[in-house]
């Protein structure tokens, strides 16, 4: 799926980016709530993983959660 095609269907479209880049001491609860109802959550997460996105909430996962997913995938590969 092309980046722009999933992006146009994202629940976050038009929302403030500040929601998705919370302060380091916050876990991104507000952003994750938006992601929970998003029809393109999985393509968003996969894009962030494949592009090694280092900041923000993507596909319902924060930086730490994405690093964990990548580690798990490397172990099972």
N, C-alpha and C positions, 0 to 999 in steps of 0.2 A: 504494500500500500504506500503510495507516495506521501511524503511528509505533508504537503499542502492539502491533500484530500482529507486526511484524518483531522488535521488542524482546523479546517473549516467547520467540522462537526463537534468540536470540543466544547464541553460545558463551561470551560473557563474563558471562552472567547468573549472579549469585551470587559472582563473583570480586571481590576487593578492587579498589576504584577506583584505588588507588595504582599498580597495574600499568599503568593506562591514562593516568596523569598523571605520567610520569617526570620526573626532574630535567632542567632545561634542557640540560645537557651530555650527556644520554643520548638515544639515538634511538628508544627504545621497542621494542627488539628482542623483549622478552618479550610485550608486548601484541600486536605484529605476528604473533607465532607463534600466538597465540589467534585472531586475525583470519583467518589463513591457512586455518584449519579451520572457519571459521564459515559456516553456510549462508545467512546474511543480511548478508554483508559489503557487498554493493553497495547495498542500501537504507540501511544504516547510513552509508556514505560519502556517499550522495546527501543524506541528512538533514543531515549535518554541513556539506556544501557549501552547501545551500540556506539553512541557518540561520547561516552564517558562524561556525561554531564555532571559537573562537580557540585553544583549548588541548586537549591530550590527543591520543590516538590514536583515530581513528574510521575504521572500514572499512579498517583496515590502513595508514592514512596519518597522518603527524604533521602539525603545523601548517604546516611549510615545504612539504611535499608537497601539501597541500590548496591552498595559495596558488598553487603551480605549476599545478595542474589548473585552477583558476579563471582564471588568466592565459591558459592555452592555449585554454580554451573561449571567452574573450572575443575572442581573436585569430581564431578560426575562425568566429565568429558573423557 
